[in-house]
Amino acid sequence: MSAHSPAQPATPNAENTEDSGDRDDVVFVTGAGGGIGGAVVGALLATDAQVYATDVDGDALDELARQHSSERLHTRIVDVRDTASVETAVTQAEAEVGPIAGLVCAHGILRAGSALSQLDEEWQLVHDVNVGGVMRVARAVTRGMAARQRGAVVTIGSNAAAVARDGLSAYASSKAAARHYTLCLGVELAPLGIRCNVVSPGSTDTAMLSGAWETRDRPTEAGLEGAVNRRAIAGTPEAFWPGIPLGRIAQPEWIADAVTFLLSPQARHLALHDLRVDGGATLGA
Ligand SMILES: NC(=O)c1ccc[n+]([C@@H]2O[C@H](COP(=O)([O-])OP(=O)(O)OC[C@H]3O[C@@H](n4cnc5c(N)ncnc54)[C@H](O)[C@@H]3O)[C@@H](O)[C@H]2O)c1
């Protein structure tokens, strides 16, 4: 198949009965050293999945390996900005562990600040990691999935892709692009039985959430964590930020539950879906 030709269905959809999500499938995870990525790895290891966990942060991967000490966990440093790093990792994962049946893109960076003073370098970095990274990894992984006509892809988006966000123009636009890229990829791959979906978290208790407030508008109240959580839950009307109707910050494991569901055979008929896991923060938008 040429790089530009659309995927051709080899069999009618209804005949394509083999689905991804078997318990011993190989799942490739990016951002595995992070809060949500780490929770996804934990949830996958709780099944019989083989997990190929990648991140640019080697120390975070070492910590992950210490936490789980499982023979089914394979770790590798990968920078999603680097095509060669991504391609080599995918080739090695398939050679050493087996055909990749699941992909979870859980990497990401956030830079906050006014759109009026947006720096070129920061804009490019955020988009290169958050959108370019998803494209590079998905392109490398789904090539094999397309040949085997089997697989499932989940991109971790953000509810910031659905509603405009004060102070987050680079991040929110990059997540909107990553979401739309994943859905477009899904249109090409669905005829081959490969399901591409998005999980869009709202405020989730990870380093990214506390970091966002540190660079944006650090609350003066004692105890950053408590202040961050209170402001996120209540909303910030002066910045047009809605609150969280369910009244709590998500735990990374709750996001991981949505991811493992979308990878599983129970989600066999879900494709091109954006599953918002944000306690209702986007008010159904
Ligand atoms: N935490 C939240 O409130 C929240 C809300 C909505 C969406 N998200 C999304 O969830 C995903 C996971 O975020 P998190 O909250 O776990 O944050 P996190 O900062 O804990 O984890 C992000 C991980 O991505 C990795 N990473 C960054 N640049 C990379 C690169 N170039 N190559 C490979 N890996 C790289 C980091 O090393 C880190 O381990 C991100 O896509 C983020 O945008 C998070």
The ligand as an SDF file (V2000), in Angstrom:
LIG
                    3D

 44 48  0  0  0  0  0  0  0  0999 V2000
   -3.7150   15.5460   34.3110 N   0  0  0  0  0  0  0  0  0  0  0  0
   -4.7380   16.2040   33.7550 C   0  0  0  0  0  0  0  0  0  0  0  0
   -5.4580   16.9640   34.4190 O   0  0  0  0  0  0  0  0  0  0  0  0
   -5.0500   15.9750   32.2910 C   0  0  0  0  0  0  0  0  0  0  0  0
   -6.2620   16.4850   31.8040 C   0  0  0  0  0  0  0  0  0  0  0  0
   -6.5810   16.2960   30.4640 C   0  0  0  0  0  0  0  0  0  0  0  0
   -5.7170   15.5980   29.6440 C   0  0  0  0  0  0  0  0  0  0  0  0
   -4.5370   15.1040   30.1350 N   0  0  0  0  0  0  0  0  0  0  0  0
   -3.6760   14.3770   29.1890 C   0  0  0  0  0  0  0  0  0  0  0  0
   -3.3410   13.1150   29.7140 O   0  0  0  0  0  0  0  0  0  0  0  0
   -2.0860   12.6720   29.1740 C   0  0  0  0  0  0  0  0  0  0  0  0
   -1.1930   12.2210   30.3150 C   0  0  0  0  0  0  0  0  0  0  0  0
   -0.9250   13.3370   31.1550 O   0  0  0  0  0  0  0  0  0  0  0  0
   -0.6170   13.1850   32.7210 P   0  0  0  0  0  0  0  0  0  0  0  0
   -1.6420   13.9510   33.4360 O   0  0  0  0  0  0  0  0  0  0  0  0
   -0.3870   11.7560   33.0440 O   0  0  0  0  0  0  0  0  0  0  0  0
    0.7250   14.0290   32.7980 O   0  0  0  0  0  0  0  0  0  0  0  0
    2.1920   13.6030   33.2460 P   0  0  0  0  0  0  0  0  0  0  0  0
    2.9840   14.8530   33.1140 O   0  0  0  0  0  0  0  0  0  0  0  0
    2.1420   12.8960   34.5360 O   0  0  0  0  0  0  0  0  0  0  0  0
    2.6400   12.5440   32.1100 O   0  0  0  0  0  0  0  0  0  0  0  0
    3.0120   12.9030   30.8110 C   0  0  0  0  0  0  0  0  0  0  0  0
    4.1300   11.9870   30.3620 C   0  0  0  0  0  0  0  0  0  0  0  0
    4.4700   12.3030   28.9960 O   0  0  0  0  0  0  0  0  0  0  0  0
    5.8710   12.1630   28.8830 C   0  0  0  0  0  0  0  0  0  0  0  0
    6.4080   12.9190   27.7570 N   0  0  0  0  0  0  0  0  0  0  0  0
    6.5150   14.2660   27.6330 C   0  0  0  0  0  0  0  0  0  0  0  0
    7.1570   14.5900   26.5060 N   0  0  0  0  0  0  0  0  0  0  0  0
    7.4480   13.4150   25.8720 C   0  0  0  0  0  0  0  0  0  0  0  0
    8.1300   13.1040   24.6670 C   0  0  0  0  0  0  0  0  0  0  0  0
    8.6580   14.0480   23.8780 N   0  0  0  0  0  0  0  0  0  0  0  0
    8.2470   11.7950   24.3250 N   0  0  0  0  0  0  0  0  0  0  0  0
    7.7360   10.8170   25.1240 C   0  0  0  0  0  0  0  0  0  0  0  0
    7.1030   11.0640   26.2850 N   0  0  0  0  0  0  0  0  0  0  0  0
    6.9660   12.3580   26.6560 C   0  0  0  0  0  0  0  0  0  0  0  0
    6.4080   12.7090   30.2070 C   0  0  0  0  0  0  0  0  0  0  0  0
    7.7550   12.2940   30.4450 O   0  0  0  0  0  0  0  0  0  0  0  0
    5.4070   12.1590   31.1920 C   0  0  0  0  0  0  0  0  0  0  0  0
    5.8250   10.9260   31.7390 O   0  0  0  0  0  0  0  0  0  0  0  0
   -1.5350   13.8640   28.3870 C   0  0  0  0  0  0  0  0  0  0  0  0
   -1.8050   13.6890   27.0190 O   0  0  0  0  0  0  0  0  0  0  0  0
   -2.3390   15.0390   28.9150 C   0  0  0  0  0  0  0  0  0  0  0  0
   -2.4290   16.0830   27.9820 O   0  0  0  0  0  0  0  0  0  0  0  0
   -4.1850   15.2750   31.4330 C   0  0  0  0  0  0  0  0  0  0  0  0
  1  2  1  0
  2  3  2  0
  2  4  1  0
  4  5  1  0
  4 44  2  0
  5  6  2  0
  6  7  1  0
  7  8  2  0
  8  9  1  0
  8 44  1  0
  9 10  1  0
  9 42  1  0
 10 11  1  0
 11 12  1  0
 11 40  1  0
 12 13  1  0
 13 14  1  0
 14 15  2  0
 14 16  1  0
 14 17  1  0
 17 18  1  0
 18 19  2  0
 18 20  1  0
 18 21  1  0
 21 22  1  0
 22 23  1  0
 23 24  1  0
 23 38  1  0
 24 25  1  0
 25 26  1  0
 25 36  1  0
 26 27  1  0
 26 35  1  0
 27 28  2  0
 28 29  1  0
 29 30  1  0
 29 35  2  0
 30 31  1  0
 30 32  2  0
 32 33  1  0
 33 34  2  0
 34 35  1  0
 36 37  1  0
 36 38  1  0
 38 39  1  0
 40 41  1  0
 40 42  1  0
 42 43  1  0
M  CHG  2   8   1  16  -1
M  END
$$$$
